[in-house]
Amino acid sequence: MSFRERSPYLIERIVVSLSYLTMGFIGFIWLILGAFTKSQSSSFVKYHIFQSIFISILLFILNVLLGIINDVLSVIPIIKVFTQQIYYLFNAPLFMNYSLIQMLMYLFIAYLMITSALGIYTYVPFVSDIISQNVGRGR
């Protein structure tokens, strides 16, 4: 007999979509409320909430590391001009005062929000593998 997971409810899809938008905060609150009410969240909800939190933490760490690398490289006179040009290239306003990096991040978050709202398990390389192993959903 094969076990087929139920389709996620509308409220679950809304919560996981908002979890991506709020960097995992709404999902974290949802998990805390679920713990207080002793209700079991589906693997779909856990998967997307933990993935949104994990992605947010990774983006924060990446931002800090790139800032440190930029600060260290900007001290070296010859490399300083080169790093400033690269920094400006990626952070210059392109469309409606959004930089290339900001537009790519917003598109990525929109993709995650839309696919989770449709009830799809979104696959993000490296991140989804870790989340799948820990949530219990096999890939």
Residue pairs with C-beta under 8 A, 6 or more apart in sequence:
5 42
5 43
5 44
6 42
7 119
8 16
8 42
8 44
8 45
8 119
12 42
12 44
12 45
13 116
13 117
13 118
13 119
14 117
15 26
15 27
15 30
15 45
15 49
16 27
16 44
16 45
16 48
16 49
16 52
16 116
16 117
17 113
17 114
17 116
17 117
18 26
18 27
19 25
19 26
19 27
19 28
19 30
19 48
19 49
19 52
19 53
19 116
20 48
20 52
20 55
20 109
20 112
20 113
20 116
21 109
21 113
23 52
23 53
23 56
24 49
24 52
24 53
24 56
27 45
27 48
27 49
27 50
27 52
27 53
28 49
28 53
30 41
30 45
30 49
31 41
31 46
31 49
34 40
34 41
41 49
43 135
43 136
43 137
44 119
44 121
46 135
47 121
47 131
47 132
47 135
47 137
48 116
48 121
48 122
50 131
50 134
50 135
51 112
51 122
51 124
51 127
51 128
51 131
52 112
54 127
54 130
54 131
55 112
55 124
55 127
58 127
59 105
70 83
70 87
73 79
73 80
73 83
74 80
74 83
74 84
89 100
90 99
90 100
90 101
91 99
91 100
91 101
92 99
92 100
93 99
94 100
94 103
95 103
98 106
111 122
112 122
112 124
115 122
116 122
121 128
121 137
122 128
123 139
128 139
129 139
132 138
132 139
